[in-house]
Amino acid sequence: MKRILVVDDEENILALYRDELVEEGYEVELAGDGLEALRKFDVFRPDLVTLDVKMPGLDGLEVLRRMREKSASVRVVLLTAFGEFKQDFTTWASDAYIVKSHDTKELKTTVRRLLGGK
């Protein structure tokens, strides 16, 4: 079973993405901020990380940089409510970039594409 680490500072987004991804057949772990994400990344060893860009403390771009130092092969999907980050070259280190929505169709399609199915 493929493992996904969902990182977001909004509890409702964590719950929504967890439920949707578990329903798709993935094992899901949650992190509410960048530091917790980095701790869980080492222990959980996910195949893919969904990562909120705007978070207090360590933002998603810094977390992405640190995760890439540890594992260049892990798939990372950046998520944000703010489309302007697509212009930020540091987001290009991710495998995909999605504007956050309560409609999880694009997220699930992207995860399936990046992980090659379940």
N, C-alpha and C positions, 0 to 999 in steps of 0.2 A: 504494500500500500504506500502510495506517495505521500510525503509529509509536507505540510504547508505551515509556515509561521506567518500569522497575520499581525501586523504592527499598526496600531492606530491609537490616538489619545481619546477618541470618542467611543464610549462604551456601546452605544447603539450600533455603530458600524462594526465593532468587534463581534457583537452578538449576531448581527445579520450575516456577515461574511462567514463566520464559523458555521452557522446553521446551513447556509447555502452550500458551502464547500464540503461539509460532512455529508450532506445529502447527495453530493456528487461522488462520494466514495473515498474522500481524502481523510487522512489523519491530520487534525488541525490543533495547533498550539497558539495561544494568544499572548501578546505583549502590549502594555499600555503606554510605553515610552521607549526611547532609544536605548537607554542603559539596560532596561529589562530585556529588550530585543537582543542585544549583544550577548547577554548572559545566556538566554535561552537558545540562541543560535549555536553556541558551543556544545550544549547538552542535547538539544533536540535534533540537531543536524538535519535541517529541512532540505527538501529538494527544490523548494520555491519559497520566496518571501514576498508577501504583499506589504508594501511599505508606504505609509503616509509621509508626505513631504514636510508638511507644517506640523511640528510638534514642539512643545516646550522642552527646554534643555537641549539635548542633541537632536537636531533636525534630521529628517529622512536622508538628505544628501550626505551628511556626515556619517550616518549609520551605514548607508550604502558603501561609502568609501572604505570604512572599516571592515565590512563584511567581505568586500572584494579582496582586501588584503589577506583575509583568512581563507577564502575559497573563491577562486575565479570562476568556478564552474556552476555555482548555485544560481538559479534563475531568480531574477528580481523584477517585480512589477511595481512601479511607482504609482501611487494614487494620491490625487489631490483635488480639492474643490476649485483650484486656481489653474486655469489653462495656460497662464503666461509662463509657467515653468518649462514648457516645451522649448522655449527659446534659450534656456540655460544649458550650456554645453555639458555641465556635470550630470544632467539627467541622461545623457547619452550612454552612460556606463550601465544603465539598466537595460533589461531585455524588452520591456514594454512600458508604456506610459498611458494611464487611463484617468480621465476626469471622473472623480467620485460621483456615484449615483446610488439611489436605493434600488434601481433596476440593475440587477447583477448579471444580466445576460452577457455584456461585453467582458466582464471579469471572468466569468466561467468559460467563455469561449477562448479567451487569452490564456488562461491556466491550462486548459486542455491542449491548446496548440504548443505551449512551451514544454509541457510535460509528456507530450506524445500519447495522450490518453491516460487511463488510470493504470 
